[in-house]
Amino acid sequence: MTITGPDARPAAPGQAVVDAAMLLLERMGLTPADLLTAPAARPAAPTFAEYIPVVSALVSDGCRKAYGSYWNRVTDQWGSRGIDEPTPSEIRQLIQHIRANVVPRRNSRGGRSAAEHLIAALRCMYKHAEEDGLINPADNPARKVEKPRRLPTTRRAVADKRLAEINHAAATTGDDPELDTLLLRLHTETACRRSGALALRPQDLDPEQCLILLREKGETVRCSQSHPPSWPPSCGTPGNATRHRTGDCCATATAAASPTAAMTTCGNASAGTCPGYGRYSRIPASEEADQYSRFLGFLGP
């Protein structure tokens, strides 16, 4: 008996109907799950000129410093375009444009670093766009552009003879040879960056185990073996009197009294950009002095 009326239900489709529907979905590039999840409405994508300042305000100072110039170039080229408009091919064209107009330097490698940083800057911006729901992860064009392969580094260790010349230049030139040789020995023993030396506090020093706790770029924290004679003179250990002098780079007089006070200060300068390191470009011109200045430049911020 056939049931009719409001309670009547359609008969279950036969296997042939199901197979036909699955074949149709397959040809359309869809799955049954796609039919159950309707695409969510997305807000209109902002332009590069509108969105890059938003991202720049969210990232860290280090990230902003690394990517800021590349975001400016993207804004110059695509400022009025929506962030969902460029294709991977257009990003590659922009990379070639920037590589062709990069400032040539002695250690230049054909703009490979500029290309790598541009892609990283775009990926950073588009990652925030994904999190904000402005683009679909599958539509991220920066993901589809590969970074150039890094070439082997050209850096090498400083030869003993050259290091001796650098030490001699530090001890015989400059405004404060005693402090200069002290900093140089600290960098030689620990291989720390300038920011690591400038961030030292008395509590970071362990004279019993000859260890220094270094806090460097990218919030990196590590311990390094070092002999107390190479420590800044305000560390409060026997034989090292607290000193204070005004100028570009100085050991603070309050460091010995406070274990958390900075042992080395640069006035209002930020760590890693201390003008005390920059003053070595003003010492008397000589080959040794030039090597010393370049050696300090290799230390990095």
Secondary structure, DSSP 8 states (H G I E B T S, - for coil): ----STT-------HHHHHHHHHHHHHTT--HHHHHS---------BHHHHHHHHHHHS-HHHHHHHHHHHHHHHHHHTTSBTTS--HHHHHHHHHHHHHT----TT--TTHHHHHHHHHHHHHHHHHHHHTTSS-GGG-SGGGS--------------HHHHHHHHHHHHHSSS-HHHHHHHHHHHHHH---HHHHHT--GGGEETTTTEEEEEEGGGEEEEEE--GGGS-TTS--TT-------SSSEE-TTTTT-TTS-SEE-TT--TT--HHHHGGGGS---HHHHHHHHHHHHT--
